[in-house]
Amino acid sequence: MKIADLFETRVEEKIEPVIKVGERGDPGKLAGEIGSYVVTPMIEAYLDDMLEHYTDTFLQKTTEIGIWISGYFGSGKSHFAKILSLLAGNETLVGIPASKRFESRVPFDAPRRGSILRSLSRLSQCDTDVLAFNLNTLADSKSRPLASLLLSQYYLSRGYSGNLIYARVIEAELDKQGKLAALHQAVEARAKKPWAELQKNLSFYRTHLYAAACEVAPEVFANAQDVDQALKEAERGELHNVAFFVDTILTDLKQREADTKRLQRLFLVLDESGQWIEDDSGRLSQLQALVEEAAIKGQGKLWIIVTTHGDMGSIF
């Protein structure tokens, strides 16, 4: 017998030394992260409480939408946050839903196994999008308002451009009209490059972006000057506050519920928030305002997970 045979989990598989909450593109890797996760008695208790509370809100409103995960470096807080978001999102990974795949990770003799399995079985009742990233790694994260950072990331997750003003003024509106794909196709045809590549350097392709907007929405933009004027006016009146961000999310969720006839939620995972805040009371206030707005207006539709090394319990 080999030592590896003594373990339930295949120890010969590569284990990532650092878990990145924002890595979502490889279903096989995500399935592996779930399949290797160890549910200790303490994690079992936290999981049970969180999943039960989250699934209960499918039927009743709540203002308790903040999840604070604290721990020293390497303690597994980012991994735990990612597992929570994967379960909430419940994507099908290599043919098996995340919630079903996770069932085997809960020990058969765990006191709360039955309760956790009940909560896992209820996750399919709701469609939950996940927006996860390390705040500290975003460009200009220390100089831009939190609302601007979050809105940019949200728009990128929807397939919009990285230019916040163009995304909000042009793409978001055309998306509501069902014309977003046509807009991106028009840009691609002019630039002769895929949209995923154009997103990396939008300023260089500004002429193509403006021309595409005129082609897709001629009743609004007669020429490129009209597009430029609309963007400049929007930039002058830009609101960098969390209320606008929360309102944007909730409006989109409401529209998706009307379209799909299913419950809709958004899980926002802000990893390493403590490093982003540092000793800046202004950043701390922005985060606190975000949680308060999401709680009061969202009533359980917008959830926020924060990981940090420091004591931020007073926020929640």
Secondary structure, 3 states (H helix, E strand, C coil): CCHHHHCCCCCCCCCCCCCCCCCCCCHHHHHHHHHCCCCCHHHHHHHHHHHHHHHHCCCCCCCCCEEEEECCCCCCHHHHHHHHHHHHHCCEECCEEHHHHHHHHCCCCCCCHHHHHHHHHHHHHEEEEEEEEEHHHCCCCCCCCHHHHHHHHHHHHCCCCCCHHHHHHHHHHHHHCCCHHHHHHHHHHHHCCCHHHHHHHHHHHHHHHHHHHHHHCCCCCCCHHHHHHHHHHHHHCCCCCHHHHHHHHHHHHHHHHHHHCCEEEEEEEEECHHHHHCCCHHHHHHHHHHHHHHHHHHCCCEEEEEEECCCCHHHC
